[in-house]
Amino acid sequence: MKKPLLFKLLTIGLLMLLLLIPLAMIGSSIDERKAYSEQVVQDIAKSSSYSQTITGPILVIPYIKTERIAYLNDKKERVFEEKEIKGKLYFLPELLRVDTDMNTELRKRGIYRAHLYHTHNLLDGHFSVPEQFGLGDALANYQLQPAYIALGISDIRGIENALDLQWNQKTLTAEPGSHLSALGNGVHINVGDIEAAKKYSFSLPLQLQGTGHFNVIPLGKETHLALNSDWPHPSFIGDYLPVERSISSSGFSARWQTSFFSTNMSEVFARCVNKRECDSFNQTQMGVNLIDPINQYVKSDRAIKYALLFIALTFAGFFLFEILKRLQVHPIQYALVGLSLAFFYLLLISLSEHIGFATAYGVSAAACVSLIGFYVSYVLHSIARAFGFTLGLALLYALLYGLLSAEDYALLMGSVLLFTMLGAFMALTRNVDWYNLNGASK
């Protein structure tokens, strides 16, 4: 029995639309597993420490300022009243160096995992206090109080050592709380009375545990950050990229350098403490994100986006056999092959949680190619035809893996693949008389 060509094409199109249902269900399962994996990472971070941002140190000098306020009394006489106002003077480091060695640690919960890091940081540099504390003749109206160093640490649970500050040859111990709202969580170190027009050097060893990101806010007039790690897949983040970096399979090293001219940090910090406009201050960072390049959920999600293209190309191969070899392929046979292609993604996500994405991809692809190859040898009534079809399907899976691995060139590779397939289809059907082609026979 012959079927019209248009009816066959519409049937194939309807089957492809119906196959979107299981694909959507599998895609939803991938999203759920991905969300659960991310929740596990957050739970591990919650029980240890989140990403870390180091802000400071900042030299803070509290003061009491005496102001004379003039006003008219009931007798319309001009009188003066003295009023004391409390405030703080802030001095950013003239030079800030942060030398960081980072080691990573793998934590697991069931089949899920999270990467934590441990950093050994050395913060050193110096403050230059200006003459008359930058107040000029108004200094006479100020009563300066003992100063302290404020250091912001975004998650203080990650502090792994006792913090002892070397301050001009003196050893001082840190206390909880930054005592500065602009820094949030952190510590402070009382340094006593400060003299004007004097240079104060400092050095502070700081060991921190964190998850995901590690950032430094460049508060120094000149800031240097040197970071060495055993993690081979860094993603440099923030407003400033490293001036030098080296990445290998055994880890990476990077070096940042900024100045007040490039950061405008003095003005940004002043807006934060005086006007509570702290968004720019908190976002002016430089650091690294320890990305996981073998995240199977991200790659599986990207892979399933090509599912419809896979099914269309496979169905196109069947259709070519129908019109070139005068074979008849039933819509149910189309549907069974399409379901096999859809189940590849379910196999992929379930296996990748246990044996890694690359191995899971190879096993899933081999299983689907073998199953479809066995089936089409009967559908196409020829082992040779089935071998050619199976070889083409295996090549498609190899090309898909290339698309997933070469993210930057995915669009280019996909465009070339589609153009090549279209060219092959046109070349193979160049002699087909479409007006006289009513359907496939026996």
N, C-alpha and C positions, 0 to 999 in steps of 0.2 A: 504493500500500500504506500502510495506516494503522498508526501506532505508538502504543502507549499513552503517555499523558502522563507517567506515573511513570517509564517506561523512558527517555524522552527527558531528563527531569530528572536521572536517575541517570547517564546518559551524559555530560551536560554537566558534572556534578559530578566524574566520573572524569577528564574532559579537563582540568579545572582543576587537579586533583591532579597529573596527569602533567606539566602545564606548570610545576609547581614544580621539576622536575628541571633544565630549562635555566635557570630563574631562579636556582636555587641555584648553578649553575655560573658564571653571570654575576656573581652576588654574590661568589663566591669569587675571581673574577678582579679585581673591584674591591678586595677586601681585600688581595690580593697586590700590586696596583699601589700602593695606599695605603701598605702596609708598606715597599715598595721606595722610595717617595718619601720617607718618614720616615727611612729608612736613609741616603739620599743627603744629607738635611739634617744628620743626625748626622755623616756623613763630612766634610761641608764644615765643620761646627763643630769637628770633631776636628782638621782641618788649619789652623784659624784660632783660634777660641776659643769656649767654651761661654757659657751665660748668666752674667751677672756679678752678684755680691752684694758690696757694700761694707760692711765692718764696722769701725767705729772712726772716728777714732783713739782710742787708750787710752794714758794716761800710766802707765808701769810703772817702779817703783823697786825694784830688787833690794836685798835686805838680808841681813845675817848677824846672827842674834839669839843672845845668850848667855843660857843658862838654867842655873840651879843645881839639880841633882837630888840629893835627900837619900836615903841608903840606909844600912843597917846593915852594918858590916864583920864579919870573923870573930870579933872580940872583943865583938860586940854594941854597938859604939860607933857613934853617929850621925855620919856624915861627909857632906861635900858634894863634888860633882863638877860642874865646869862643862862644858857641852856647847854647841857651836855648831850652830845650825839655820839653813839657808838658806831664803829665801822671797821673796815679792814683794808689794809694795803696789800696788794698782790704783786709779787715779782716772779716772772717766768725765768727759767734757766737761761743763762747766756750760752751755755753749751750743754747739750744732753746727748749722751751716748747710751745705747741699749745693745748689749751683746747677748745673743740668745742661742742656746743649744737646745734643740727639741728632739725628744724621743717619742715614738708613737707606741701605743699599746692596744691590742685587740681585746674587746670584751664581747662575750656572746650571751645570748638569752634564747635558748632553743636553737632554731635554725637561723635566727637573726643575729646581726653583729653590729657593733659600733666601734669607731676608732677614737680613742682618747689620746691626748698628748701630755707629756711632762716637759716643762721648759725650765732650764736653769738660766736665769737672766741676771745680768749685772748692769745696774743703772748707775752711771757716774757722770760727772761734769762739774759745773760751778755756777754760782750766782754772783752777779756783780751789783751790789747795792749802790744806787746813785747818791751823789752828795745831797745832804739834807732830805734824803729819802724821796727825792723828786718833788718835795712840797715847797721848796723855796722859803721865802720869808714867813709863810703861813705855818711853818713847823712849830713856831712858838705856841700855837693854839692847840697842839696835839700832845696828848699823853700816850706814848707808845707803850704797849704791853709786851710781855714775853712772846716771842714768835714761835711758830711751829711749821713743820713741813707737812703738806697734805699730798697724799698719793691715792689716786683713784684706781680701784681694782673691781671690775664689773661683777665678779662672783668670788667673794672672799672665802667661800668654802674650799676653793682650789689652792689656797696658800699652804705650802708644804714645809716651810721652815720658819724658824724664829727670825724676825726682821730686826737686824741691828744696823743702824746707820752710822757710817763714818763721816763725821762732820768736823772739818778742820782739825783732824787728829784726835777728835773725841768720839767715843762710841756711845750711841744713844739708842734706846730701845723703843720700838714702835708700839702704839696703842691702838685699839680698835676704833673705827670710825674715821672718815676723812675730815669731818668738821667743816666741810665745804659742800654745799648743796649742788653746786655745778658739777662736782665729781661723782656724786652718788656714793656707792659703797667704797670702802677703802680703809686706809689706816692714816694715822698722823703721828708725828714725832716732835716732841717739844725740844726746841733748840735754844731757848733762853733769849737773852737780850741780843739785839742786833745793832751793829755800828754802821753808820753811813759811810759811803765811799770806801767800802771794803769788799774784798773778794772772799767768797765762802765755797770751798770745794766739798763735794759729797760723793759717797759711794755706798750702794745698797744692793746686796745679793738678794734675789727674789726667786723662789722656786714656785711655779704655778702648774696646776693641773687644769686641763680644759678639754672641750669637745668642739670639733668643727673649725671655728675661726680663731685666729690669734691676731690682735690688732694693737697698734700703738698710736696714740694721738701725739703728733709732733709739736710739743709745746716749747721746745728750745728755740732761742734765736737762731741757733744752728743745731740741727738734730741729725744724728746718725743712728741707723738701725742695721745691725748685722745679724743675720739669721741663718743657722745651719740646722738641717734636719735629716732624718733617715727616711722621710716619706718621699717617694719618687714621683708623686703626681700633685704638685702644688698648683693652685690657682691664685695668682696675685690679685688682691682686691684693694679697694680704697681709692682715694683721690690721687695717689702717687704710686707709680710703678718703680720697681728697683732700678737703680742706675747700673747695677751689675747683677748678673744671675748665672747660675750654672746648674743644670738638671741632668741627672743620670739615673740609672736603674738602682743605684744604692742610696739616693737621696738628692737633696738640692742645697744650694747656698745662695743667698741673695743679700744685697746691700742697698739701703735707701739713704738718701741725703736730702734734707730740706733746709730752708731758711725762712726768716720772717718775710722776706720779699716774695717768696713763692706761696707761703701759707696765709699771710696776713693774720697770723694767729693772735698777735697782741690785741688787735682791734676786735677780732671774733670773740676772744675770751672776755674782753671788757663788755661787749654787748650781752654776753651770757650772764655775767655776775651783776651787772647794773640794770639791765632791762629785761632779764629773764628770757632773752631770745637765744636759746641754746641749741637749736636744731643744727645750725652750721657748725657750731663747735663740736657737737657729738659726732657729726658725720665726716669731719676732717680727720681721716684715718689712713694708715698704711699698714698692710699686713698680708696674711695668707689664709686661704681656705684649703683644708686638706680634703680634696674631693676623692670620691671612690669611683674610678673609671670602669670597674666591673660591676656596677650596680645593675643587677639582672632585671629589675623592674623597669628601669628607664629604657634599657635596650629592648625588652619585650614589648613595652608600650610603643616604641618606635617601629618595631618589626610588624606589629599588627596593623599599623597604618598602611602597610603595603599589601595587606591581605587581599583586598578587592582587586588590585592590579594582578596579583598572582593568579587568582581564580579566573580573571578575564583572559590572561595569556594562556592558561591551561585549556580553558574552553575553546579559545581560538585554535589551539593545536588540534583538538578533537574535531572542530568544524572543518579544518583543512583536510583532515583524513576523510571526512564525509564527502566533501566536494571533489577531492582529487582522486580518491580511491573508490568512490562510489560505495561507501560503507554506510550502514545505518546505525547510529548511536542513539539509544533511547534516552529521553529526558531523565529517567531514573538513574541511568548510568552516569549522566552528567552530574546529577545531584550527589551520588555516592562519592564520586571523585572530589567534588567540591567540599563535602563534609570531611573527607580525609585531609584536605588542605587546611580546613578550619581547625581540626583537632591537632594539627602540628603546633599551633600556638599554645594550646592547653598543655600539651606535652612539654613544650619549651619552658613555660613558667614553672610548672611543677618540678621538673628535673633540675632547673637552674638553681632552685633554692637549696639543693643538696650537693650538686657536683660542679657548680660553676656554669656561667653562661656559655662559654665557648664549647665545652664538652657536651652540655645539654643541647646546644644547637646542632652539633654534629650527629648526636644520637637520634634526636627528633627528626632531623632531615633524612637520615638514613632509613629510619623506620617508615616514614611516609613515602619516600621514593620507592622503597622495596614493596610496600603494600600496593601502591598505585601501579607500579610496574607489573606485578603479578596479575592484578585485575585487568589492566588494559591489554595484556597478551591475549586474553579471551575476547575482550570487546573488539579489538582490531583484527582478530583472527590471524595473528602472525607474531611470532616471537621477535622477528627482525624489526617489525614496525614498533612493537612494544619497547624494544631496546632503544631505538632512536628517540621515542617519546620520553622514555625514562631518562635518557642521557640529557635531553633538553631540559627536563624538570630539575635534574641535579645541577645543571648549569645555572638555572634560575635561582636555586637556593644559594649557590656559591656567590652569585651576583648580589643577592639580598644581604648576605653576610658582609660583603664588601661595602655596600651602602651603609650598613649599621656601623662599621668600623671607621669609615672615612666620613665623619660627620661634616667636615668642611666642604667636601666634594660630593655630598649626597645628591644635591640638585643636578649637578653636572652629569654624574654617573646615571641618575635616573632618566634624564633627558636623552642621553646617548642610547640607553637601553631601549626606551620607547621608540625612538627614531629607527633604531636597528630592527626592532621587531616589526614595525610598520613596513620598512623596506623589504624585509624577508617575506611578509605576507603578500605584498604587492607583486614581488618577483615570482612567487609560487603560483599566484592566481592570475598571472598576466594573460594566459591563454584561455581562461574560463569564459564561457559564453553565459553571462548571468541572465540574459533574457530567456534562454532555453533551459536554464537550470531550475527545475521544479522541486527537486528534492533528491535524496539519496535513495538508491535502490539496492536491494538485497545486499 
